[in-house]
Amino acid sequence: MNAVAMALDALFADGNIGVDAVYMPEGETPVLVRVVTRRADDITSFGDARLWSETTRLDLRVAEVANPRSGDRIEIDDEAFIIQGEPVRDRERLVWTVDLRPA
């Protein structure tokens, strides 16, 4: 295992950063995974206007979720989310970043 993968494993395992979640691909068996959530505000420009919105993104390890798809469901604690849009992998090809919307 390379140093980057080891560092990512440590981050996901850290109780202050990573959390348990249930990943439910459509039509398949749910899987318990560790995720890193990012709930940042997003500002989008539209002409002269700037629109503010809350976003929910999270990181999934490729080792746990090989191919997340739009429409798959993720539950964190008692909150349910649906993956929207196309998941994006990092440069090292170790982590997926997915955009979520409430289910």
Secondary structure as a PSIPRED ss2 file (coil, helix, strand):
# PSIPRED VFORMAT (PSIPRED V4.0)

   1 M C   1.000  0.000  0.000
   2 N C   1.000  0.000  0.000
   3 A H   0.000  1.000  0.000
   4 V H   0.000  1.000  0.000
   5 A H   0.000  1.000  0.000
   6 M H   0.000  1.000  0.000
   7 A H   0.000  1.000  0.000
   8 L H   0.000  1.000  0.000
   9 D H   0.000  1.000  0.000
  10 A H   0.000  1.000  0.000
  11 L H   0.000  1.000  0.000
  12 F H   0.000  1.000  0.000
  13 A H   0.000  1.000  0.000
  14 D C   1.000  0.000  0.000
  15 G C   1.000  0.000  0.000
  16 N C   1.000  0.000  0.000
  17 I C   1.000  0.000  0.000
  18 G E   0.000  0.000  1.000
  19 V E   0.000  0.000  1.000
  20 D E   0.000  0.000  1.000
  21 A E   0.000  0.000  1.000
  22 V E   0.000  0.000  1.000
  23 Y E   0.000  0.000  1.000
  24 M E   0.000  0.000  1.000
  25 P C   1.000  0.000  0.000
  26 E C   1.000  0.000  0.000
  27 G C   1.000  0.000  0.000
  28 E C   1.000  0.000  0.000
  29 T C   1.000  0.000  0.000
  30 P C   1.000  0.000  0.000
  31 V E   0.000  0.000  1.000
  32 L E   0.000  0.000  1.000
  33 V E   0.000  0.000  1.000
  34 R E   0.000  0.000  1.000
  35 V E   0.000  0.000  1.000
  36 V E   0.000  0.000  1.000
  37 T E   0.000  0.000  1.000
  38 R E   0.000  0.000  1.000
  39 R C   1.000  0.000  0.000
  40 A C   1.000  0.000  0.000
  41 D E   0.000  0.000  1.000
  42 D E   0.000  0.000  1.000
  43 I E   0.000  0.000  1.000
  44 T E   0.000  0.000  1.000
  45 S E   0.000  0.000  1.000
  46 F E   0.000  0.000  1.000
  47 G C   1.000  0.000  0.000
  48 D C   1.000  0.000  0.000
  49 A E   0.000  0.000  1.000
  50 R E   0.000  0.000  1.000
  51 L E   0.000  0.000  1.000
  52 W E   0.000  0.000  1.000
  53 S E   0.000  0.000  1.000
  54 E E   0.000  0.000  1.000
  55 T C   1.000  0.000  0.000
  56 T E   0.000  0.000  1.000
  57 R E   0.000  0.000  1.000
  58 L E   0.000  0.000  1.000
  59 D E   0.000  0.000  1.000
  60 L E   0.000  0.000  1.000
  61 R E   0.000  0.000  1.000
  62 V C   1.000  0.000  0.000
  63 A C   1.000  0.000  0.000
  64 E C   1.000  0.000  0.000
  65 V C   1.000  0.000  0.000
  66 A C   1.000  0.000  0.000
  67 N C   1.000  0.000  0.000
  68 P C   1.000  0.000  0.000
  69 R C   1.000  0.000  0.000
  70 S C   1.000  0.000  0.000
  71 G C   1.000  0.000  0.000
  72 D C   1.000  0.000  0.000
  73 R E   0.000  0.000  1.000
  74 I E   0.000  0.000  1.000
  75 E E   0.000  0.000  1.000
  76 I E   0.000  0.000  1.000
  77 D C   1.000  0.000  0.000
  78 D C   1.000  0.000  0.000
  79 E E   0.000  0.000  1.000
  80 A E   0.000  0.000  1.000
  81 F E   0.000  0.000  1.000
  82 I E   0.000  0.000  1.000
  83 I E   0.000  0.000  1.000
  84 Q E   0.000  0.000  1.000
  85 G E   0.000  0.000  1.000
  86 E E   0.000  0.000  1.000
  87 P E   0.000  0.000  1.000
  88 V E   0.000  0.000  1.000
  89 R E   0.000  0.000  1.000
  90 D C   1.000  0.000  0.000
  91 R C   1.000  0.000  0.000
  92 E C   1.000  0.000  0.000
  93 R C   1.000  0.000  0.000
  94 L C   1.000  0.000  0.000
  95 V E   0.000  0.000  1.000
  96 W E   0.000  0.000  1.000
  97 T E   0.000  0.000  1.000
  98 V E   0.000  0.000  1.000
  99 D E   0.000  0.000  1.000
 100 L E   0.000  0.000  1.000
 101 R E   0.000  0.000  1.000
 102 P E   0.000  0.000  1.000
 103 A C   1.000  0.000  0.000
